[in-house]
Amino acid sequence: MQKKAVIGGAAAGVVLVGAGAWWAVANGVESQTTERGTCGGATWELSAEGEDGGTEVSAELQSSGPGEVWQVELLRDDTSLLDGTRTTDEDGEIDVDAFSSGNPGDATYAVTFTPEDGEACTATLGS
């Protein structure tokens, strides 16, 4: 009789571990959000992902060519995470990353890409 109780307890433990793994994976999926769009001939992507007790915010711009200078500002609500100029690489891309406190769903994230001679492109993620 004791053997059956040990086997039953072990089986219940396996079920709990499996349920815990499922919960962790499900919550990990919910902790990442991404938006994509186009603006003035360029495409952009803005994402926020829960990482190491905070949020990694990534923004990417794909423009028409290499060597273009853009002003980039990345915000969490009204707080600047990154602000400065960036030059598109040989593929016409700009990639920026910043780390913020809190969870991805706790704030609104925005990136504004402004070319030297042109109109600003603003992407927003969150509420």
The 8 nearest C-alpha neighbors of each residue, nearest first, counted from 0:
[[1, 3, 2, 4, 5, 6, 7, 8],
 [2, 0, 4, 3, 5, 6, 7, 8],
 [1, 3, 5, 0, 4, 6, 7, 8],
 [4, 2, 6, 0, 5, 1, 7, 8],
 [3, 5, 7, 1, 2, 6, 8, 0],
 [6, 4, 8, 2, 7, 3, 9, 1],
 [7, 5, 3, 9, 8, 4, 10, 2],
 [8, 6, 4, 10, 5, 9, 3, 11],
 [7, 9, 5, 11, 10, 6, 4, 12],
 [8, 10, 12, 6, 11, 7, 5, 13],
 [11, 9, 7, 13, 12, 8, 6, 14],
 [12, 10, 14, 8, 9, 13, 7, 15],
 [11, 13, 9, 15, 10, 14, 16, 8],
 [14, 12, 10, 16, 11, 15, 17, 9],
 [13, 15, 11, 17, 12, 16, 18, 10],
 [16, 14, 18, 12, 17, 13, 19, 11],
 [15, 17, 19, 13, 18, 14, 12, 20],
 [18, 16, 14, 20, 19, 15, 13, 21],
 [17, 19, 15, 21, 20, 16, 14, 22],
 [18, 20, 16, 22, 17, 21, 15, 23],
 [21, 19, 23, 17, 22, 18, 16, 24],
 [20, 22, 18, 24, 19, 23, 25, 17],
 [21, 23, 19, 25, 20, 24, 26, 18],
 [24, 22, 20, 26, 21, 25, 27, 19],
 [25, 23, 27, 21, 26, 22, 20, 28],
 [24, 26, 22, 28, 27, 23, 21, 29],
 [27, 25, 29, 23, 28, 24, 22, 30],
 [28, 26, 24, 30, 29, 25, 23, 31],
 [27, 29, 25, 26, 30, 31, 24, 32],
 [30, 28, 26, 27, 31, 25, 32, 24],
 [29, 31, 27, 49, 28, 48, 103, 26],
 [32, 30, 48, 29, 47, 28, 49, 103],
 [31, 33, 47, 46, 48, 30, 34, 103],
 [32, 34, 46, 45, 47, 35, 31, 44],
 [33, 35, 45, 44, 46, 124, 36, 32],
 [36, 34, 44, 43, 45, 33, 37, 42],
 [37, 35, 43, 42, 44, 38, 34, 122],
 [38, 36, 42, 41, 43, 40, 39, 35],
 [37, 39, 41, 40, 120, 42, 36, 43],
 [38, 40, 41, 37, 118, 120, 42, 117],
 [39, 41, 38, 37, 42, 62, 63, 61],
 [42, 40, 62, 38, 39, 61, 37, 43],
 [43, 41, 37, 61, 36, 60, 38, 62],
 [44, 42, 60, 36, 59, 35, 37, 61],
 [43, 45, 35, 59, 58, 34, 36, 46],
 [44, 46, 58, 34, 33, 57, 35, 59],
 [47, 45, 33, 57, 32, 56, 34, 58],
 [46, 48, 56, 32, 103, 55, 31, 54],
 [49, 47, 31, 55, 54, 30, 103, 50],
 [48, 50, 54, 30, 53, 102, 103, 55],
 [49, 51, 53, 54, 52, 48, 55, 102],
 [52, 50, 53, 49, 54, 55, 100, 98],
 [51, 53, 50, 49, 54, 101, 100, 102],
 [54, 52, 100, 101, 50, 51, 49, 99],
 [55, 53, 49, 99, 50, 48, 102, 98],
 [54, 56, 98, 48, 47, 97, 50, 49],
 [55, 57, 47, 97, 96, 46, 98, 54],
 [58, 56, 96, 46, 95, 45, 47, 55],
 [57, 59, 45, 95, 44, 94, 96, 46],
 [60, 58, 94, 44, 43, 93, 95, 45],
 [59, 61, 43, 93, 92, 42, 62, 94],
 [62, 60, 92, 42, 41, 91, 43, 93],
 [63, 61, 41, 91, 64, 60, 92, 42],
 [64, 62, 91, 41, 61, 40, 65, 67],
 [63, 65, 91, 62, 90, 66, 67, 87],
 [64, 66, 91, 89, 87, 88, 67, 90],
 [65, 67, 87, 86, 88, 68, 64, 91],
 [66, 68, 87, 86, 65, 69, 64, 114],
 [69, 67, 86, 85, 115, 114, 66, 87],
 [68, 70, 114, 113, 85, 84, 115, 86],
 [69, 71, 84, 113, 83, 112, 114, 85],
 [72, 70, 112, 83, 82, 111, 84, 69],
 [71, 73, 82, 111, 110, 81, 74, 83],
 [72, 74, 110, 81, 80, 109, 79, 82],
 [75, 73, 79, 109, 80, 78, 108, 76],
 [76, 74, 108, 78, 107, 77, 106, 79],
 [75, 77, 107, 78, 74, 106, 108, 109],
 [78, 76, 75, 74, 79, 107, 108, 109],
 [79, 77, 75, 74, 76, 80, 73, 81],
 [78, 80, 74, 81, 73, 75, 77, 82],
 [81, 79, 74, 73, 97, 78, 75, 82],
 [82, 80, 73, 72, 79, 83, 97, 74],
 [81, 83, 72, 71, 73, 79, 80, 84],
 [84, 82, 71, 70, 72, 85, 81, 69],
 [83, 85, 70, 69, 71, 68, 86, 82],
 [84, 86, 69, 68, 70, 87, 83, 71],
 [87, 85, 68, 67, 66, 69, 88, 93],
 [86, 88, 92, 91, 65, 93, 66, 67],
 [87, 89, 91, 65, 92, 90, 86, 66],
 [88, 90, 65, 91, 87, 66, 64, 92],
 [91, 89, 88, 92, 65, 64, 87, 61],
 [92, 90, 64, 65, 87, 88, 62, 89],
 [93, 91, 61, 87, 88, 90, 60, 62],
 [92, 94, 87, 60, 59, 88, 95, 61],
 [95, 93, 59, 58, 92, 60, 96, 57],
 [96, 94, 58, 57, 59, 93, 97, 56],
 [97, 95, 57, 56, 58, 94, 55, 98],
 [96, 98, 56, 55, 80, 57, 99, 81],
 [99, 97, 55, 54, 56, 100, 96, 53],
 [100, 98, 54, 53, 55, 101, 97, 56],
 [99, 101, 53, 54, 102, 98, 52, 55],
 [102, 100, 53, 54, 105, 99, 103, 52],
 [101, 103, 105, 104, 54, 53, 49, 100],
 [102, 104, 47, 105, 54, 49, 48, 30],
 [105, 103, 102, 106, 125, 30, 107, 126],
 [106, 104, 102, 103, 101, 107, 125, 126],
 [107, 105, 104, 76, 125, 108, 75, 103],
 [106, 108, 125, 76, 126, 124, 75, 109],
 [109, 107, 75, 124, 74, 123, 76, 125],
 [110, 108, 123, 74, 122, 73, 124, 107],
 [109, 111, 73, 122, 72, 121, 74, 112],
 [110, 112, 121, 72, 120, 71, 113, 119],
 [111, 113, 71, 120, 119, 70, 69, 121],
 [112, 114, 119, 70, 69, 120, 118, 111],
 [115, 113, 69, 117, 116, 68, 70, 112],
 [116, 114, 69, 68, 117, 113, 70, 67],
 [117, 115, 114, 118, 113, 69, 68, 119],
 [118, 116, 114, 115, 119, 113, 39, 120],
 [117, 119, 113, 120, 114, 39, 116, 115],
 [120, 118, 113, 112, 121, 111, 117, 114],
 [119, 121, 112, 111, 38, 113, 118, 122],
 [122, 120, 111, 110, 119, 112, 123, 109],
 [121, 123, 110, 109, 111, 120, 45, 124],
 [124, 122, 109, 108, 110, 121, 125, 107],
 [123, 125, 108, 107, 109, 34, 122, 45],
 [126, 124, 107, 108, 106, 104, 123, 103],
 [125, 107, 106, 124, 104, 105, 108, 123]]
